[in-house]
């Protein structure tokens, strides 16, 4: 475990919390030392729900270890007495798993009425997504029971879970499309599901499992054990959504024909719009406007989980006409699937598989694309290089857990993504205009008079001092630089750089600095910048 570095995936502890916090009338008990209850804080801070996280920590202290005592049975009894859950899942943290205690025996000694499942989420073998997928699959295997199919066409939506990327909004989008088709939703799990709901999963005609990260294992089990087919594609973009809807209708009608059930009919596409009269998405029209024409030559780099990396790459290339400079994923176990899905969109040399964010940052610094679609970590990297970035996959910031309706799936999601691409690429324009034409007097003067009775003092902004220092550096003797050493920009070079449009300024800066290092120049002046521009087209 690389505790000293940022990690793309959370801990196994976190993955278990995502599943348990999604479900109704269940609870997680973490057998952990004080301090490992950070997961509860994360859910309280980020999850936009009124309920408190369904998690409790049974604290292991040094005193308990010295005495050979364990608090877990008492904690379990307290949870049952207070909350009356149907199911309690017990998990050891990364610290307490080293104690090698038999939690099965310990939990059984509590003599509870509730079901108790001790889940082996070994943090040294699995991370967030593996733990969440493994636990949810185990719950489905444990509780799903034979049921006759519903009379009318119905589906399960499998995979939406607490702290998932825009999953609440995706769920609304999916429900809207299914409602338009007249297809009922049998169960949504794990989000909002109870143990009783899991028992009724086999009653659905079809499982919808759009996320590779969570739900795929449960869909496999339900298909193998109960013969329930699964629709596994994520409808990201207009054309994928149309294919998804047609596949959904055809599959349901095949099942209905075998049991003389009702026919599902595809309505006019206008029925899927918010007003019932318009086109369901404005993306096909928007992609042909002058606004989007200006982006057809701008390159994009996409990096994230499996589902959103594949969906976003295809959307940008197929529907917005943007060239793809590179793509990749941090989910090593899904790398083969992602590579196969993106064959024809990126070459092997352009495909990146890594779970170390420094490697991704280095690739971005090398490519300097006009648009980056990534995680919160790529947004930090983009800010460093003055590049445009939109977050399309976890790990995320609090601003990616929104109250407003912002899906990524379906026709509604296509409009949201196109808007996000457009605003991400153009919001820097006002900064560029201010650089060119000034700020219409909004900015304070460098010298500000401050009156104190009869005394008038003048304060000089720090920027003026910095400019003087930069000028002194510019006037000093030129110093050579070795490869990898930082270079310095003079004030006149910085001023000239500001005349370059904001959205390509970072790339120009990088090219000039590379030129300076290759030619042993430490101080970049206006003359050096012009020479570099003529030499490399910066």
C-alpha positions as CSV (number, residue, x, y, z in Angstrom):
1,X,0.0,0.0,0.0
2,X,1.5,3.3,-1.1
3,X,0.4,5.4,1.9
4,X,2.7,8.2,1.0
5,X,1.0,8.9,-2.3
6,X,-2.4,9.8,-3.6
7,X,-4.2,6.7,-4.8
8,X,-6.9,6.4,-7.5
9,X,-8.9,3.9,-5.6
10,X,-9.9,4.0,-2.0
11,X,-9.2,1.3,0.5
12,X,-11.2,-2.0,0.7
13,X,-12.7,-0.5,3.9
14,X,-14.1,2.3,1.7
15,X,-15.5,-0.1,-0.9
16,X,-17.4,-2.0,1.8
17,X,-18.8,1.3,3.1
18,X,-20.1,2.2,-0.4
19,X,-22.2,-0.9,-0.6
20,X,-23.5,-0.9,2.9
21,X,-24.3,2.8,2.9
22,X,-26.3,2.3,-0.3
23,X,-28.7,-0.3,1.1
24,X,-31.7,-0.1,3.5
25,X,-31.8,-1.7,6.9
26,X,-28.3,-3.0,6.8
27,X,-25.2,-1.9,8.7
28,X,-21.5,-2.3,8.6
29,X,-19.3,-2.8,11.6
30,X,-15.6,-2.2,11.1
31,X,-13.3,-3.9,13.6
32,X,-10.6,-1.3,13.6
33,X,-8.4,1.0,15.7
34,X,-9.5,4.5,16.5
35,X,-8.7,6.6,13.5
36,X,-9.8,4.0,10.9
37,X,-13.3,5.5,11.2
38,X,-12.3,8.1,8.5
39,X,-14.7,6.4,6.1
40,X,-17.7,7.6,8.0
41,X,-16.4,11.2,7.7
42,X,-16.0,10.9,4.0
43,X,-19.6,9.7,3.5
44,X,-21.0,12.4,5.8
45,X,-19.1,15.1,3.8
46,X,-19.7,13.9,0.3
47,X,-22.9,11.9,0.0
48,X,-25.9,14.2,-0.6
49,X,-28.5,12.3,1.5
50,X,-30.1,13.2,4.8
51,X,-29.3,9.9,6.6
52,X,-26.2,9.2,8.6
53,X,-23.8,6.7,7.2
54,X,-24.7,3.1,8.0
55,X,-21.4,2.3,9.5
56,X,-20.0,1.8,13.1
57,X,-16.5,1.2,14.2
58,X,-15.8,-1.3,17.0
59,X,-12.6,0.3,18.3
60,X,-9.6,-1.9,19.1
61,X,-7.4,-0.1,21.7
62,X,-4.0,-0.9,23.0
63,X,-5.5,-1.6,26.5
64,X,-7.8,-4.2,25.0
65,X,-4.9,-5.9,23.2
66,X,-3.0,-6.0,26.5
67,X,-5.9,-7.5,28.3
68,X,-6.8,-9.9,25.5
69,X,-10.3,-8.6,25.3
70,X,-12.4,-7.8,22.2
71,X,-15.3,-5.3,22.0
72,X,-16.8,-6.6,18.8
73,X,-19.7,-8.7,20.4
74,X,-20.8,-5.8,22.5
75,X,-20.7,-3.4,19.6
76,X,-22.8,-5.8,17.5
77,X,-25.4,-6.1,20.3
78,X,-25.5,-2.3,20.6
79,X,-26.0,-1.9,16.8
80,X,-28.9,-4.4,16.8
81,X,-30.6,-2.9,19.8
82,X,-30.4,0.6,18.4
83,X,-31.0,0.1,14.7
84,X,-32.6,-3.4,14.3
85,X,-30.9,-4.1,10.9
86,X,-31.7,-7.2,8.9
87,X,-28.0,-7.7,8.1
88,X,-24.8,-6.7,9.7
89,X,-21.5,-7.0,7.7
90,X,-18.4,-7.3,9.8
91,X,-15.0,-6.2,8.3
92,X,-11.5,-6.0,9.7
93,X,-9.4,-2.9,8.8
94,X,-5.9,-3.0,7.4
95,X,-4.5,-2.8,11.0
96,X,-6.7,-5.3,12.8
97,X,-6.4,-7.9,10.1
98,X,-2.8,-8.4,11.2
99,X,-4.2,-9.7,14.5
100,X,-5.5,-12.8,12.7
101,X,-8.5,-13.0,15.0
102,X,-11.3,-15.4,14.2
103,X,-14.1,-12.9,13.7
104,X,-16.6,-15.6,12.6
105,X,-16.5,-17.1,16.1
106,X,-16.4,-13.8,17.8
107,X,-19.4,-12.4,15.9
108,X,-21.4,-15.6,16.5
109,X,-20.8,-15.2,20.3
110,X,-23.0,-12.1,20.2
111,X,-26.1,-14.2,19.6
112,X,-27.9,-11.8,17.4
113,X,-31.3,-12.1,15.7
114,X,-29.9,-10.2,12.6
115,X,-28.0,-12.0,9.9
116,X,-24.2,-11.5,10.3
117,X,-21.8,-11.8,7.4
118,X,-18.0,-11.6,8.1
119,X,-16.6,-10.3,4.9
120,X,-12.9,-10.9,4.2
121,X,-12.0,-7.5,2.6
122,X,-8.3,-8.1,2.8
123,X,-6.8,-4.6,2.2
124,X,-3.5,-6.1,1.2
125,X,-5.1,-7.9,-1.7
126,X,-7.9,-5.6,-2.8
127,X,-8.9,-2.0,-3.1
128,X,-12.2,-0.1,-3.2
129,X,-13.7,-1.4,-6.4
130,X,-12.7,-5.0,-5.8
131,X,-14.1,-5.0,-2.3
132,X,-17.3,-3.3,-3.3
133,X,-17.8,-5.7,-6.2
134,X,-16.9,-8.8,-4.1
135,X,-19.3,-7.9,-1.3
136,X,-22.2,-7.0,-3.5
137,X,-21.8,-10.2,-5.5
138,X,-21.6,-12.2,-2.2
139,X,-24.9,-10.6,-1.0
140,X,-26.6,-11.4,-4.3
141,X,-25.4,-15.1,-4.1
142,X,-26.5,-15.2,-0.5
143,X,-30.1,-13.8,-0.9
144,X,-31.3,-14.1,-4.5
145,X,-34.0,-16.7,-4.6
146,X,-36.1,-18.3,-7.5
147,X,-39.1,-16.2,-8.4
148,X,-41.6,-16.2,-11.3
149,X,-41.0,-13.4,-13.8
150,X,-43.2,-10.4,-13.4
151,X,-46.3,-10.2,-15.7
152,X,-45.2,-7.1,-17.4
153,X,-41.7,-6.4,-18.9
154,X,-39.3,-5.4,-16.0
155,X,-35.7,-4.9,-15.4
156,X,-33.2,-4.7,-12.5
157,X,-30.8,-1.8,-12.5
158,X,-27.6,-3.2,-10.9
159,X,-24.5,-1.1,-10.0
160,X,-25.6,2.3,-8.7
161,X,-24.0,2.8,-5.2
162,X,-23.2,5.4,-2.7
163,X,-20.5,7.8,-3.7
164,X,-20.5,6.6,-7.2
165,X,-19.8,9.1,-10.0
166,X,-23.1,10.9,-10.7
167,X,-25.0,7.6,-10.1
168,X,-28.1,9.2,-8.6
169,X,-28.5,11.3,-11.7
170,X,-27.7,8.4,-14.0
171,X,-30.4,6.4,-12.2
172,X,-33.0,9.2,-12.8
173,X,-32.0,9.2,-16.5
174,X,-32.4,5.5,-16.8
175,X,-35.7,5.5,-15.0
176,X,-37.0,8.2,-17.4
177,X,-36.1,6.2,-20.5
178,X,-37.6,3.0,-19.1
179,X,-40.8,4.8,-18.1
180,X,-41.1,6.2,-21.6
181,X,-40.9,2.6,-22.9
182,X,-43.5,1.4,-20.4
183,X,-40.9,-0.9,-18.7
184,X,-41.1,-1.3,-15.0
185,X,-38.1,-1.3,-12.6
186,X,-38.2,-4.4,-10.5
187,X,-35.2,-3.7,-8.2
188,X,-32.4,-1.2,-8.1
189,X,-29.3,-2.5,-6.2
190,X,-27.3,-1.9,-4.2
191,X,-28.7,1.7,-4.1
192,X,-31.9,1.8,-2.0
193,X,-32.2,-2.0,-1.9
194,X,-33.0,-4.1,1.2
195,X,-32.3,-7.8,1.8
196,X,-35.9,-8.5,0.7
197,X,-35.2,-6.7,-2.6
198,X,-32.2,-8.9,-3.3
199,X,-34.4,-12.0,-2.9
200,X,-36.7,-10.6,-5.7
201,X,-33.9,-9.9,-8.2
202,X,-34.7,-13.1,-10.3
203,X,-38.2,-11.8,-11.0
204,X,-37.0,-9.3,-13.6
205,X,-36.9,-10.1,-17.3
206,X,-33.5,-8.4,-17.8
207,X,-30.7,-6.9,-15.8
208,X,-29.2,-3.6,-16.7
209,X,-25.6,-3.4,-15.5
210,X,-24.0,-0.3,-17.0
211,X,-20.9,-0.1,-14.8
212,X,-17.9,-2.3,-15.2
213,X,-16.7,-1.4,-11.7
214,X,-19.7,-2.6,-9.8
215,X,-22.6,-5.0,-10.7
216,X,-20.9,-7.1,-13.4
217,X,-20.3,-10.0,-11.0
218,X,-23.8,-9.9,-9.7
219,X,-25.1,-9.9,-13.3
220,X,-23.0,-12.8,-14.2
221,X,-24.3,-14.8,-11.3
222,X,-28.0,-14.0,-12.0
223,X,-27.5,-15.0,-15.6
224,X,-25.8,-18.2,-14.8
225,X,-28.0,-19.2,-11.9
226,X,-31.4,-17.9,-13.0
227,X,-31.0,-17.3,-16.8
228,X,-31.6,-13.6,-16.5
229,X,-29.9,-11.9,-19.5
230,X,-27.9,-8.7,-18.9
231,X,-27.5,-5.5,-20.9
232,X,-24.0,-4.4,-19.9
233,X,-23.3,-1.4,-22.2
234,X,-23.2,2.1,-20.7
235,X,-25.4,4.4,-22.8
236,X,-23.0,7.4,-22.9
237,X,-23.7,9.6,-25.9
238,X,-26.5,9.9,-28.4
239,X,-25.7,7.0,-30.7
240,X,-24.8,4.6,-27.9
241,X,-28.1,5.5,-26.2
242,X,-30.1,4.7,-29.4
243,X,-28.3,1.4,-29.8
244,X,-28.9,0.7,-26.1
245,X,-32.6,1.4,-26.4
246,X,-33.0,-0.8,-29.5
247,X,-31.1,-3.7,-27.8
248,X,-33.3,-3.3,-24.7
249,X,-36.5,-3.4,-26.7
250,X,-35.4,-6.3,-28.8
251,X,-34.3,-8.4,-25.8
252,X,-37.5,-7.8,-23.8
253,X,-39.6,-8.6,-26.9
254,X,-37.7,-11.9,-27.4
255,X,-38.4,-12.9,-23.8
256,X,-42.0,-11.7,-24.1
257,X,-42.6,-13.8,-27.3
258,X,-41.5,-16.9,-25.4
259,X,-44.1,-16.3,-22.7
260,X,-46.9,-14.6,-24.7
261,X,-46.2,-11.3,-22.9
262,X,-46.9,-7.8,-24.0
263,X,-44.8,-6.2,-26.7
264,X,-42.5,-3.2,-25.9
265,X,-42.7,-0.6,-28.6
266,X,-40.2,2.1,-29.4
267,X,-42.0,5.4,-29.4
268,X,-41.0,8.5,-31.4
269,X,-37.7,9.9,-30.2
270,X,-39.4,13.1,-29.1
271,X,-41.0,11.1,-26.3
272,X,-37.6,10.9,-24.6
273,X,-37.1,14.6,-24.4
274,X,-37.9,16.7,-21.3
275,X,-40.9,18.4,-23.0
276,X,-42.0,15.4,-25.0
277,X,-41.9,17.5,-28.3
278,X,-38.2,18.2,-29.0
279,X,-35.3,16.1,-30.0
280,X,-34.1,14.0,-27.0
281,X,-30.6,15.6,-27.3
282,X,-29.2,18.7,-28.8
283,X,-25.8,17.2,-29.3
284,X,-26.1,16.2,-33.0
285,X,-27.1,19.8,-33.9
286,X,-24.6,21.4,-31.5
287,X,-21.8,19.3,-33.0
288,X,-22.4,21.0,-36.4
289,X,-22.4,24.6,-35.1
290,X,-19.5,27.0,-35.5
291,X,-18.9,26.8,-31.7
292,X,-18.0,23.1,-31.9
293,X,-16.3,23.3,-35.3
294,X,-13.5,25.2,-33.5
295,X,-12.9,22.1,-31.4
296,X,-12.6,19.5,-34.1
297,X,-8.9,20.0,-34.4
298,X,-8.2,20.1,-30.6
299,X,-6.8,17.0,-29.0
300,X,-8.1,15.3,-25.9
301,X,-6.6,12.9,-23.4
302,X,-9.0,10.7,-21.3
303,X,-8.0,8.8,-18.2
304,X,-10.2,7.3,-15.5
305,X,-12.1,4.1,-14.5
306,X,-13.1,1.7,-17.2
307,X,-16.7,2.7,-17.9
308,X,-16.2,6.4,-18.2
309,X,-12.9,6.3,-20.0
310,X,-14.4,4.2,-22.8
311,X,-17.6,6.2,-23.0
312,X,-16.0,9.6,-23.0
313,X,-13.3,8.6,-25.6
314,X,-16.0,7.4,-28.0
315,X,-18.2,10.4,-27.3
316,X,-15.5,13.0,-28.0
317,X,-14.3,11.2,-31.1
318,X,-17.5,10.0,-32.7
319,X,-20.0,12.8,-31.7
320,X,-17.9,15.9,-31.2
321,X,-15.1,15.1,-33.7
322,X,-12.2,15.7,-31.4
323,X,-8.9,13.8,-32.1
324,X,-7.8,11.6,-29.3
325,X,-4.2,12.1,-28.1
326,X,-4.3,9.3,-25.6
327,X,-6.5,7.4,-23.2
328,X,-6.0,5.0,-20.3
329,X,-7.2,3.6,-17.0
330,X,-6.0,3.1,-13.5
331,X,-8.1,-0.1,-13.1
332,X,-5.4,-2.7,-14.0
333,X,-7.8,-5.7,-14.0
334,X,-10.0,-3.9,-16.6
335,X,-7.1,-2.8,-18.8
336,X,-7.7,-5.6,-21.3
337,X,-11.4,-4.7,-21.8
338,X,-10.7,-1.0,-22.1
339,X,-7.9,-1.6,-24.6
340,X,-10.2,-3.8,-26.7
341,X,-13.0,-1.2,-26.6
342,X,-10.7,1.6,-27.7
343,X,-9.1,-0.3,-30.6
344,X,-9.3,2.1,-33.5
345,X,-9.5,5.1,-31.2
346,X,-6.0,5.0,-29.8
347,X,-2.8,3.0,-30.7
348,X,-1.0,0.8,-28.2
349,X,1.6,3.6,-27.8
350,X,-1.2,6.1,-26.9
351,X,-2.9,3.7,-24.4
352,X,-1.8,4.1,-20.7
353,X,-2.4,1.7,-17.9
354,X,-1.1,2.8,-14.5
355,X,-2.3,3.2,-11.0
356,X,0.4,5.8,-10.2
357,X,-0.8,9.4,-10.8
358,X,2.7,10.6,-11.3
359,X,3.0,8.5,-14.5
360,X,-0.3,10.0,-15.8
361,X,0.9,13.5,-14.9
362,X,4.1,12.9,-16.9
363,X,2.1,11.7,-19.9
364,X,-0.1,14.9,-19.7
365,X,3.0,17.1,-19.5
366,X,4.4,15.4,-22.6
367,X,1.2,15.6,-24.7
368,X,-0.2,18.9,-23.4
369,X,-3.6,18.3,-25.0
370,X,-6.3,21.0,-25.3
371,X,-8.7,19.0,-23.2
372,X,-8.1,16.5,-20.4
373,X,-10.9,14.3,-19.1
374,X,-9.8,12.6,-15.9
375,X,-10.1,12.4,-12.2
376,X,-9.5,15.0,-9.5
377,X,-5.8,14.2,-9.7
378,X,-5.6,15.0,-13.4
379,X,-7.4,18.3,-12.6
380,X,-4.5,19.1,-10.3
381,X,-2.0,18.3,-13.0
382,X,-3.9,20.3,-15.6
383,X,-3.9,23.4,-13.3
384,X,-0.2,23.1,-12.9
385,X,0.3,23.2,-16.7
386,X,-2.6,25.7,-17.4
387,X,-4.5,23.1,-19.4
388,X,-8.3,22.5,-19.5
389,X,-9.7,19.6,-17.5
390,X,-13.1,18.2,-16.7
391,X,-13.6,15.4,-14.2
392,X,-15.2,12.3,-15.6
393,X,-14.4,9.6,-13.1
394,X,-13.6,9.0,-9.4
395,X,-11.7,10.0,-7.3
396,X,-13.6,13.3,-7.2
397,X,-13.9,16.5,-5.4
398,X,-17.0,17.6,-3.4
399,X,-18.1,19.7,-6.4
400,X,-18.7,16.5,-8.3
401,X,-21.4,15.5,-5.8
402,X,-24.1,17.9,-7.0
403,X,-27.7,18.5,-5.9
404,X,-28.8,19.4,-9.5
405,X,-29.6,16.9,-12.2
406,X,-26.3,16.1,-14.0
407,X,-26.4,12.6,-15.4
408,X,-23.7,11.0,-17.7
409,X,-26.0,8.3,-19.1
410,X,-28.7,8.6,-21.7
411,X,-29.8,11.5,-23.9
412,X,-29.9,13.8,-20.9
413,X,-26.3,12.8,-20.1
414,X,-25.1,13.5,-23.6
415,X,-26.3,17.1,-23.3
416,X,-24.6,17.4,-19.9
417,X,-21.3,16.1,-21.2
418,X,-21.3,18.4,-24.3
419,X,-22.0,21.4,-22.1
420,X,-19.2,20.4,-19.8
421,X,-16.7,20.0,-22.7
422,X,-17.7,23.4,-24.1
423,X,-17.5,25.3,-20.9
424,X,-14.3,23.6,-19.8
425,X,-12.6,24.6,-23.1
426,X,-14.0,28.2,-23.2
427,X,-14.1,29.4,-19.6
428,X,-10.5,30.5,-20.0
429,X,-11.4,32.9,-22.8
430,X,-12.3,35.8,-20.5
431,X,-8.8,35.6,-18.9
432,X,-7.3,35.7,-22.4
433,X,-9.5,38.8,-23.3
434,X,-8.5,40.6,-20.1
435,X,-4.8,39.9,-21.0
436,X,-5.4,41.4,-24.4
437,X,-7.7,44.3,-23.8
438,X,-7.5,45.0,-20.0
439,X,-10.2,44.7,-17.4
440,X,-12.2,47.9,-17.9
441,X,-10.9,49.4,-14.7
442,X,-12.0,46.5,-12.4
443,X,-8.5,45.9,-11.1
444,X,-7.0,48.0,-8.4
445,X,-4.1,50.4,-9.2
446,X,-0.6,49.2,-8.3
447,X,-0.3,52.2,-5.9
448,X,-3.1,52.8,-3.5
449,X,-3.4,55.8,-1.1
450,X,-4.5,55.1,2.4
451,X,-5.5,58.1,4.6
452,X,-5.0,58.0,8.4
453,X,-6.1,61.5,9.6
454,X,-3.5,63.9,8.4
455,X,-1.1,61.2,7.4
456,X,-1.3,59.7,3.8
457,X,0.7,56.5,3.2
458,X,1.2,54.7,0.0
459,X,1.3,50.9,-0.3
460,X,2.8,49.1,-3.3
461,X,1.4,45.8,-4.3
462,X,3.6,42.7,-4.1
463,X,3.3,42.3,-7.9
464,X,5.2,45.5,-8.5
465,X,8.0,44.2,-6.3
466,X,8.0,40.9,-8.2
467,X,8.2,42.7,-11.5
468,X,11.2,44.7,-10.3
469,X,12.9,41.5,-9.2
470,X,12.2,39.9,-12.5
471,X,13.7,42.8,-14.3
472,X,16.8,42.5,-12.2
473,X,17.1,38.9,-13.2
474,X,16.6,39.8,-16.8
475,X,19.4,42.3,-16.6
476,X,21.8,39.8,-15.1
477,X,24.3,37.7,-17.0
478,X,23.0,34.7,-18.9
479,X,23.5,31.4,-17.1
480,X,23.5,28.0,-18.7
481,X,21.3,25.2,-17.5
482,X,21.6,21.5,-17.3
483,X,18.8,19.2,-18.5
484,X,16.1,18.9,-15.9
485,X,17.0,22.1,-14.1
486,X,14.4,24.9,-13.7
487,X,14.5,27.8,-16.1
488,X,13.5,31.4,-15.2
489,X,11.2,33.7,-17.2
490,X,12.0,37.4,-17.4
491,X,9.2,40.0,-17.1
492,X,9.3,40.9,-20.8
493,X,9.0,37.2,-21.8
494,X,6.1,36.6,-19.4
495,X,4.3,39.7,-20.9
496,X,4.8,38.3,-24.4
497,X,3.6,34.9,-23.3
498,X,0.4,36.4,-22.0
499,X,-0.5,37.5,-25.6
500,X,-0.8,33.8,-26.5
501,X,-4.4,32.5,-26.0
502,X,-5.0,31.1,-22.6
503,X,-6.1,27.7,-23.8
504,X,-2.7,27.0,-25.6
505,X,-0.5,29.1,-23.3
506,X,0.5,26.2,-21.2
507,X,1.6,24.1,-24.2
508,X,3.6,27.1,-25.6
509,X,5.3,27.6,-22.2
510,X,6.3,23.9,-22.1
511,X,7.7,24.0,-25.6
512,X,9.8,27.1,-25.0
513,X,11.2,25.7,-21.7
514,X,12.1,22.5,-23.5
515,X,13.9,24.5,-26.2
516,X,15.7,26.5,-23.5
517,X,16.9,23.4,-21.7
518,X,18.1,21.8,-24.9
519,X,20.1,24.8,-25.7
520,X,21.5,25.3,-22.2
521,X,19.6,28.5,-21.5
522,X,18.5,29.3,-18.0
523,X,16.9,32.7,-18.5
524,X,14.1,33.0,-21.0
525,X,13.9,36.5,-22.3
526,X,11.6,37.9,-25.1
527,X,14.4,37.3,-27.6
528,X,14.7,33.7,-26.5
529,X,10.9,33.2,-26.8
530,X,10.9,34.6,-30.3
531,X,13.8,32.5,-31.3
532,X,12.1,29.4,-29.9
533,X,8.9,30.2,-31.6
534,X,10.6,30.5,-35.0
535,X,12.6,27.3,-34.3
536,X,9.8,25.0,-33.1
537,X,6.6,26.8,-33.9
538,X,5.6,27.3,-30.2
